[in-house]
């Protein structure tokens, strides 16, 4: 099953089997190019370093005009048979207890919930566990406001 959504206004196909989504750089290393997977993706159990994954690179313009690459890892093989679009797993006004797993380019905390869905939490730091209220929901991410610091 796949989701037809968009990142920064660009239409993309995102599988519901998406394991993680992160921004990274592509670096040159001798006769190949390398994408670094954040250690946290392996440590949280989303990625197994012994497995082979399908990786999609999505180029997008950053605020200062630089080009960023977002890497999305999916296990192989990837069936794409259903046509219905799953809805985001959160709703505006919903409260959630989340753990901040990463920090985005703008300095906001990033938490992941069902199917790797991202919730951006301004003012949160990596490792914090906070209670949030969802204030905005998009097809591929949501924004949450901290309502209780640590749980």
Backbone as a chain_set.jsonl record, in Angstrom:
{"seq": "XXXXXXXXXXXXXXXXXXXXXXXXXXXXXXXXXXXXXXXXXXXXXXXXXXXXXXXXXXXXXXXXXXXXXXXXXXXXXXXXXXXXXXXXXXXXXXXXXXXXXXXXXXXXXXXXXXXXXXXXXXXXXXXXXXXXXXXXXXXXXXXXXXXXXXX", "coords": {"N": [[0.849, -1.165, 0.0], [0.53, 2.273, -0.692], [1.238, 5.733, -0.001], [0.134, 8.673, -1.394], [1.662, 11.53, -1.322], [3.29, 14.545, -0.291], [6.427, 16.202, -0.063], [7.527, 19.169, 1.015], [5.859, 20.251, -0.951], [6.328, 18.674, -3.182], [5.19, 16.014, -5.202], [5.192, 12.68, -4.074], [5.645, 9.113, -3.869], [5.003, 7.268, -1.081], [5.625, 4.47, 0.713], [3.592, 2.553, 2.94], [5.102, 0.916, 4.395], [7.306, 2.258, 5.154], [10.199, 2.654, 7.003], [11.906, 4.516, 8.218], [12.699, 8.023, 8.183], [14.879, 10.492, 7.264], [17.152, 13.287, 7.134], [20.115, 13.682, 5.243], [23.526, 13.804, 4.025], [25.08, 13.113, 0.866], [28.089, 11.547, 0.388], [31.312, 11.464, -1.22], [33.36, 8.638, -1.674], [36.159, 7.204, -2.475], [35.585, 5.01, -5.037], [32.817, 5.183, -4.923], [29.618, 6.429, -3.718], [28.349, 7.524, -0.586], [25.763, 7.148, 1.799], [24.991, 8.173, 4.946], [23.506, 6.504, 7.616], [21.697, 7.509, 10.398], [22.867, 6.612, 13.633], [20.922, 6.189, 15.561], [18.713, 5.159, 14.178], [19.369, 2.506, 13.776], [19.837, 1.671, 16.4], [17.297, 1.942, 17.569], [16.028, -0.123, 16.455], [14.753, 0.034, 14.014], [16.213, -0.269, 11.689], [18.192, -2.863, 10.387], [21.523, -3.619, 10.281], [22.397, -5.814, 8.844], [20.636, -6.351, 6.843], [19.256, -5.788, 3.492], [18.206, -2.801, 1.99], [15.795, -0.739, 0.342], [16.334, 2.425, -0.922], [15.245, 5.733, -1.136], [16.007, 8.808, -2.58], [15.317, 12.12, -2.014], [15.442, 15.167, -3.325], [15.508, 18.477, -2.167], [14.939, 22.002, -1.913], [16.511, 23.901, 0.563], [16.076, 26.374, 3.194], [18.093, 28.312, 2.862], [18.704, 27.954, 0.245], [20.301, 25.767, -0.201], [20.707, 22.374, -1.266], [19.112, 19.591, 0.058], [19.165, 16.153, 1.023], [16.769, 13.717, 1.579], [16.556, 10.652, 3.047], [14.857, 7.655, 2.668], [14.249, 4.617, 4.041], [13.369, 1.364, 3.022], [12.367, -2.004, 3.393], [13.448, -4.68, 1.201], [11.796, -7.163, -0.808], [9.526, -4.712, -2.256], [6.202, -4.634, -2.187], [3.6, -3.136, -4.128], [0.57, -2.841, -4.232], [-2.03, -2.048, -3.325], [-4.484, 0.608, -3.615], [-5.682, 2.456, -1.972], [-5.389, 5.29, 0.226], [-3.663, 5.505, 3.206], [-4.56, 7.205, 6.208], [-3.104, 9.937, 8.126], [-1.683, 8.957, 11.289], [-2.423, 10.503, 13.442], [-4.481, 13.125, 14.905], [-5.515, 16.58, 14.774], [-5.426, 18.256, 17.841], [-5.224, 15.97, 19.331], [-3.639, 14.284, 22.068], [-0.402, 13.069, 22.843], [2.125, 10.901, 24.13], [5.463, 11.133, 23.582], [8.792, 10.241, 22.48], [11.632, 12.114, 21.852], [13.533, 11.657, 19.077], [15.36, 12.682, 17.312], [16.934, 15.642, 15.933], [15.788, 18.169, 13.857], [16.803, 20.009, 10.856], [16.117, 22.657, 11.384], [16.351, 22.794, 14.08], [14.306, 21.754, 15.579], [12.671, 19.276, 17.629], [12.269, 15.804, 16.759], [9.922, 13.294, 16.607], [8.829, 9.91, 16.206], [5.997, 8.039, 15.257], [3.411, 5.608, 14.722], [4.036, 3.601, 11.806], [6.343, 5.03, 11.205], [5.663, 7.672, 11.001], [6.231, 11.125, 11.207], [6.485, 13.47, 13.845], [6.92, 16.797, 14.439], [8.434, 18.615, 16.979], [8.746, 21.585, 18.278], [11.256, 23.104, 20.32], [12.032, 20.872, 21.76], [14.415, 18.403, 22.906], [16.79, 15.844, 21.89], [16.159, 12.638, 23.194], [14.415, 13.486, 25.153], [11.331, 12.862, 26.8], [8.13, 13.653, 26.207], [4.844, 15.069, 26.726], [2.61, 15.848, 24.242], [0.493, 18.076, 22.364], [-1.151, 17.703, 19.373], [-0.932, 20.056, 16.873], [-0.998, 20.611, 14.193], [-1.629, 18.841, 11.201], [-0.349, 17.097, 8.506], [-0.129, 15.213, 5.413], [2.285, 13.805, 5.493], [3.649, 14.504, 7.811], [3.39, 15.835, 11.195], [2.792, 18.54, 13.529], [3.597, 19.167, 16.856], [2.846, 20.525, 20.091], [4.535, 21.024, 23.105], [3.047, 20.004, 26.106], [3.503, 18.933, 28.535], [6.458, 18.518, 30.251], [8.364, 16.222, 31.106], [7.829, 12.747, 31.21]], "CA": [[0.0, 0.0, 0.0], [1.374, 3.457, -0.717], [0.611, 7.016, 0.261], [0.502, 9.717, -2.342], [1.774, 12.73, -0.507], [4.274, 15.474, -0.784], [7.396, 16.778, 0.837], [7.787, 20.529, 0.533], [5.067, 20.505, -2.138], [6.646, 17.778, -4.287], [4.454, 14.762, -5.085], [6.028, 11.497, -3.939], [5.011, 7.879, -3.434], [5.609, 6.809, 0.152], [5.052, 3.198, 1.118], [3.209, 2.459, 4.343], [6.144, 0.12, 5.037], [8.423, 3.152, 5.426], [10.782, 2.371, 8.316], [12.457, 5.725, 8.809], [12.86, 9.147, 7.268], [15.851, 11.395, 7.854], [17.933, 14.079, 6.183], [21.533, 13.345, 5.283], [24.296, 14.223, 2.854], [25.715, 12.055, 0.09], [29.514, 11.879, 0.347], [32.136, 10.675, -2.131], [34.338, 7.795, -0.986], [36.878, 6.458, -3.507], [34.835, 4.734, -6.259], [31.379, 5.089, -4.632], [29.013, 7.491, -2.918], [27.878, 6.938, 0.664], [24.709, 7.81, 2.567], [25.123, 7.752, 6.333], [22.263, 6.276, 8.351], [21.921, 7.882, 11.8], [23.021, 5.49, 14.566], [19.658, 6.008, 16.275], [17.808, 4.325, 13.387], [19.77, 1.118, 14.032], [19.673, 1.394, 17.826], [15.879, 1.815, 17.915], [15.532, -1.36, 15.867], [14.088, 0.256, 12.729], [17.106, -0.716, 10.622], [19.116, -3.942, 10.74], [22.672, -3.444, 9.385], [22.64, -7.035, 8.076], [19.608, -6.445, 5.805], [19.361, -4.932, 2.31], [17.069, -1.892, 1.963], [15.527, 0.118, -0.809], [16.513, 3.793, -0.445], [14.795, 6.77, -2.064], [16.595, 10.11, -2.289], [14.411, 13.189, -2.419], [16.157, 16.433, -3.259], [14.625, 19.621, -1.956], [15.624, 23.251, -1.612], [16.443, 24.34, 1.95], [15.748, 27.788, 3.344], [19.152, 29.168, 2.332], [18.954, 27.614, -1.138], [21.082, 24.554, -0.347], [19.922, 21.199, -1.585], [19.209, 18.566, 1.074], [18.669, 14.845, 0.597], [16.077, 12.953, 2.606], [16.656, 9.228, 2.713], [13.789, 6.837, 3.227], [14.641, 3.212, 3.904], [12.283, 0.397, 2.962], [12.914, -3.334, 3.164], [13.225, -5.284, -0.112], [11.138, -6.472, -1.908], [8.499, -3.769, -1.865], [4.962, -4.774, -2.958], [2.812, -1.91, -4.296], [-0.634, -3.342, -4.877], [-3.267, -1.376, -2.935], [-4.595, 1.965, -4.13], [-6.237, 3.368, -0.982], [-4.385, 6.068, 0.923], [-3.852, 5.527, 4.653], [-4.625, 8.532, 6.803], [-2.108, 10.137, 9.178], [-2.091, 8.268, 12.506], [-2.762, 11.464, 14.501], [-5.451, 14.159, 14.566], [-5.34, 17.86, 15.455], [-6.026, 18.262, 19.172], [-4.892, 14.721, 20.022], [-2.453, 14.328, 22.912], [0.454, 11.883, 22.717], [3.392, 10.838, 24.839], [6.453, 10.776, 22.564], [10.213, 10.412, 22.791], [12.309, 12.85, 20.786], [14.557, 10.766, 18.544], [16.302, 13.362, 16.437], [16.751, 17.086, 15.807], [15.723, 18.559, 12.45], [17.709, 21.076, 10.391], [15.732, 23.933, 11.973], [16.548, 22.707, 15.518], [13.122, 21.214, 16.241], [12.702, 17.86, 17.969], [11.534, 14.927, 15.854], [9.455, 12.037, 17.183], [8.175, 9.046, 15.217], [4.92, 7.206, 15.791], [3.059, 4.502, 13.831], [4.519, 3.574, 10.421], [7.429, 5.983, 11.024], [5.109, 9.008, 10.81], [7.036, 12.112, 11.932], [5.872, 14.612, 14.533], [7.913, 17.826, 14.736], [8.129, 19.194, 18.288], [9.643, 22.712, 18.549], [11.698, 23.289, 21.695], [12.365, 19.597, 22.406], [15.774, 17.909, 22.674], [16.932, 14.4, 21.729], [16.078, 11.861, 24.425], [13.324, 13.942, 26.007], [10.017, 12.23, 26.682], [7.207, 14.755, 26.468], [3.437, 14.953, 26.341], [2.358, 16.901, 23.258], [-0.809, 18.204, 21.717], [-0.953, 17.866, 17.936], [-1.499, 21.338, 16.462], [-1.099, 20.657, 12.731], [-1.459, 17.512, 10.609], [-0.18, 17.009, 7.055], [-0.119, 13.813, 4.995], [3.556, 13.138, 5.782], [4.187, 14.892, 9.117], [2.523, 16.653, 12.043], [3.5, 19.418, 14.45], [3.047, 19.039, 18.196], [3.282, 21.497, 21.08], [4.762, 20.396, 24.413], [2.129, 20.428, 27.163], [4.072, 18.425, 29.788], [7.864, 18.283, 29.923], [8.915, 14.877, 31.167], [6.927, 11.743, 31.797]], "C": [[0.896, 1.229, 0.0], [0.554, 4.703, -0.456], [1.064, 7.979, -0.808], [0.513, 10.995, -1.54], [2.768, 13.675, -1.112], [5.207, 15.918, 0.309], [7.754, 18.122, 0.237], [7.073, 20.784, -0.794], [5.355, 19.603, -3.318], [5.86, 16.49, -4.14], [5.422, 13.585, -5.012], [5.157, 10.307, -3.565], [5.731, 7.429, -2.179], [4.882, 5.546, 0.587], [4.653, 3.24, 2.578], [4.209, 1.601, 5.109], [7.402, 0.95, 5.293], [8.921, 2.911, 6.846], [11.315, 3.619, 8.996], [12.595, 6.784, 7.722], [13.799, 10.126, 7.943], [16.539, 12.171, 6.749], [19.399, 13.74, 6.35], [22.213, 13.903, 4.046], [24.839, 12.99, 2.152], [27.181, 12.447, -0.029], [30.253, 10.938, -0.604], [33.17, 9.918, -1.323], [34.959, 6.868, -2.016], [36.005, 6.259, -4.747], [33.333, 4.611, -6.03], [30.927, 6.312, -3.849], [28.324, 6.842, -1.731], [26.791, 7.814, 1.291], [24.837, 7.287, 3.988], [23.751, 7.648, 6.975], [22.531, 6.651, 9.806], [21.928, 6.648, 12.7], [21.694, 5.172, 15.259], [18.677, 5.113, 15.507], [18.108, 2.842, 13.594], [19.486, 0.76, 15.485], [18.219, 1.246, 18.237], [15.25, 0.581, 17.274], [14.819, -1.194, 14.544], [14.896, -0.323, 11.572], [18.019, -1.81, 11.164], [20.295, -3.852, 9.782], [22.988, -4.673, 8.534], [21.65, -7.2, 6.915], [19.927, -5.533, 4.621], [18.084, -4.106, 2.246], [16.983, -1.15, 0.643], [15.572, 1.545, -0.287], [16.05, 4.761, -1.53], [15.449, 8.079, -1.645], [15.684, 11.183, -2.851], [15.148, 14.496, -2.245], [15.151, 17.551, -3.053], [15.448, 20.827, -1.601], [15.429, 23.583, -0.147], [16.172, 25.828, 1.996], [16.809, 28.711, 2.774], [19.509, 28.812, 0.903], [19.786, 26.358, -1.314], [20.16, 23.384, -0.648], [20.174, 20.153, -0.506], [18.731, 17.259, 0.469], [17.991, 14.184, 1.775], [16.116, 11.512, 2.166], [15.544, 8.48, 3.414], [14.146, 5.38, 2.986], [13.413, 2.321, 3.943], [12.895, -0.972, 2.732], [12.595, -3.818, 1.76], [12.578, -6.636, 0.073], [9.969, -5.635, -1.418], [7.234, -3.942, -2.707], [4.189, -3.461, -2.996], [1.498, -2.267, -4.987], [-1.895, -2.557, -4.539], [-3.279, 0.061, -3.445], [-5.181, 2.936, -3.111], [-5.117, 4.06, -0.225], [-4.632, 6.019, 2.42], [-3.831, 6.962, 5.166], [-3.506, 8.685, 7.83], [-2.593, 9.502, 10.475], [-2.425, 9.19, 13.677], [-3.781, 12.465, 13.97], [-5.125, 15.44, 15.318], [-6.08, 17.799, 16.789], [-5.723, 17.01, 19.986], [-3.66, 14.935, 20.898], [-1.718, 13.003, 22.805], [1.636, 12.026, 23.653], [4.404, 10.353, 23.816], [7.859, 10.943, 23.115], [10.866, 11.08, 21.593], [13.52, 12.036, 20.348], [15.647, 11.478, 17.772], [16.027, 14.853, 16.492], [16.783, 17.422, 14.324], [16.677, 19.694, 12.135], [17.394, 22.433, 11.015], [15.863, 23.915, 13.497], [15.359, 22.168, 16.285], [13.3, 19.731, 16.538], [11.867, 17.06, 16.99], [11.203, 13.636, 16.596], [8.81, 11.233, 16.065], [7.13, 8.201, 15.918], [4.621, 6.11, 14.779], [3.557, 4.72, 12.403], [5.625, 4.597, 10.154], [6.969, 7.41, 10.798], [5.819, 9.99, 11.742], [6.153, 13.176, 12.578], [7.003, 15.554, 14.907], [7.495, 18.519, 16.027], [9.127, 20.327, 18.576], [9.986, 22.795, 20.035], [12.068, 22.016, 22.433], [13.767, 19.159, 22.013], [15.778, 16.387, 22.569], [16.925, 13.722, 23.098], [14.973, 12.302, 25.362], [12.068, 13.125, 25.744], [9.019, 13.288, 27.12], [5.783, 14.382, 26.093], [3.169, 16.131, 25.418], [0.885, 16.944, 22.884], [-0.533, 18.477, 20.249], [-1.683, 19.132, 17.493], [-1.698, 21.462, 14.959], [-0.835, 19.26, 12.186], [-1.404, 17.642, 9.095], [-0.132, 15.529, 6.687], [1.152, 13.093, 5.408], [4.226, 13.572, 7.079], [3.139, 15.677, 9.887], [3.414, 17.549, 12.895], [2.806, 19.285, 15.795], [3.647, 20.064, 19.13], [3.428, 20.786, 22.421], [3.753, 20.932, 25.417], [2.567, 19.889, 28.526], [5.502, 17.995, 29.48], [8.311, 16.833, 29.969], [7.899, 13.933, 31.763], [7.701, 10.518, 32.174]], "O": [[1.941, 1.214, 0.649], [-0.66, 4.727, -0.66], [2.257, 8.083, -1.092], [-0.54, 11.481, -1.125], [3.055, 13.614, -2.308], [4.821, 16.002, 1.475], [8.223, 18.209, -0.899], [7.617, 21.457, -1.669], [4.71, 19.732, -4.358], [5.853, 15.909, -3.055], [6.364, 13.504, -5.8], [4.069, 10.469, -3.014], [6.945, 7.226, -2.203], [3.67, 5.557, 0.803], [5.315, 3.901, 3.378], [4.173, 1.558, 6.338], [8.453, 0.395, 5.616], [8.135, 2.961, 7.793], [11.192, 3.768, 10.211], [12.606, 6.49, 6.527], [13.549, 10.55, 9.071], [16.516, 11.776, 5.583], [19.872, 13.535, 7.468], [21.558, 14.411, 3.137], [25.034, 11.946, 2.774], [27.495, 13.544, -0.49], [29.877, 9.777, -0.772], [33.785, 10.465, -0.408], [34.359, 5.861, -2.391], [35.708, 7.228, -5.446], [32.636, 4.006, -6.844], [31.737, 7.113, -3.383], [27.778, 5.745, -1.845], [26.886, 9.041, 1.309], [24.794, 6.077, 4.206], [22.939, 8.57, 6.896], [23.496, 6.163, 10.394], [21.099, 5.751, 12.547], [21.389, 4.006, 15.511], [17.896, 4.387, 16.122], [17.194, 2.017, 13.588], [18.961, -0.315, 15.776], [17.924, 0.495, 19.166], [14.083, 0.275, 17.516], [14.323, -2.175, 13.989], [14.329, -0.81, 10.594], [18.553, -1.693, 12.267], [20.103, -3.992, 8.575], [23.774, -4.577, 7.592], [21.815, -8.099, 6.091], [20.754, -4.628, 4.725], [16.992, -4.644, 2.427], [17.974, -0.967, -0.064], [14.907, 1.852, 0.702], [16.419, 4.623, -2.696], [15.441, 8.42, -0.462], [15.325, 11.153, -4.028], [15.449, 14.89, -1.118], [14.089, 17.577, -3.674], [16.54, 20.698, -1.047], [14.301, 23.552, 0.347], [16.05, 26.474, 0.955], [16.483, 29.779, 2.256], [20.509, 29.306, 0.381], [19.977, 25.906, -2.443], [18.974, 23.412, -0.319], [21.326, 19.859, -0.188], [17.971, 17.264, -0.5], [18.571, 14.097, 2.857], [15.749, 11.189, 1.037], [15.32, 8.653, 4.612], [14.324, 4.962, 1.841], [12.529, 2.493, 4.783], [13.843, -1.1, 1.957], [11.584, -3.418, 1.182], [12.823, -7.241, 1.117], [9.481, -5.824, -0.305], [7.185, -3.45, -3.834], [4.132, -2.75, -1.993], [1.333, -2.025, -6.183], [-2.762, -2.411, -5.401], [-2.227, 0.657, -3.68], [-5.179, 4.141, -3.359], [-4.033, 3.503, -0.049], [-5.693, 6.443, 2.879], [-3.151, 7.822, 4.605], [-3.008, 7.688, 8.353], [-3.794, 9.503, 10.744], [-2.682, 8.717, 14.784], [-3.933, 12.638, 12.76], [-4.52, 15.391, 16.389], [-7.222, 17.343, 16.854], [-5.94, 16.99, 21.197], [-2.746, 15.671, 20.525], [-2.337, 11.945, 22.692], [2.093, 13.135, 23.934], [4.232, 9.279, 23.238], [8.091, 11.678, 24.075], [10.673, 10.657, 20.453], [14.418, 11.76, 21.143], [16.74, 10.939, 17.595], [15.008, 15.283, 17.032], [17.699, 17.011, 13.612], [17.288, 20.272, 13.034], [18.285, 23.269, 11.163], [15.528, 24.903, 14.152], [15.388, 22.122, 17.515], [13.984, 19.016, 15.806], [10.879, 17.559, 16.451], [12.085, 12.974, 17.142], [8.305, 11.798, 15.095], [7.346, 7.711, 17.027], [5.519, 5.717, 14.035], [3.516, 5.825, 11.864], [5.83, 4.995, 9.008], [7.773, 8.273, 10.445], [5.985, 9.713, 12.93], [5.221, 13.703, 11.97], [7.937, 15.164, 15.609], [6.352, 18.956, 16.163], [10.228, 20.069, 19.062], [9.132, 22.587, 20.896], [12.39, 22.069, 23.62], [14.253, 19.493, 20.932], [14.886, 15.719, 23.091], [17.591, 14.167, 24.033], [14.621, 11.565, 26.282], [11.783, 12.746, 24.608], [9.054, 13.761, 28.256], [5.545, 13.505, 25.261], [3.462, 17.276, 25.762], [0.143, 15.979, 23.067], [0.233, 19.381, 19.916], [-2.888, 19.272, 17.703], [-2.466, 22.305, 14.496], [0.074, 18.572, 12.649], [-2.296, 18.222, 8.478], [-0.097, 14.677, 7.576], [1.118, 11.887, 5.654], [5.287, 13.046, 7.416], [2.139, 16.126, 9.328], [4.626, 17.348, 12.975], [1.577, 19.29, 15.871], [4.812, 20.437, 18.991], [2.544, 20.031, 22.825], [3.605, 22.144, 25.576], [2.064, 20.334, 29.557], [5.737, 17.208, 28.563], [8.615, 16.267, 28.919], [7.193, 14.279, 32.71], [7.125, 9.557, 32.685]]}, "num_chains": 1, "name": "protein.A"}
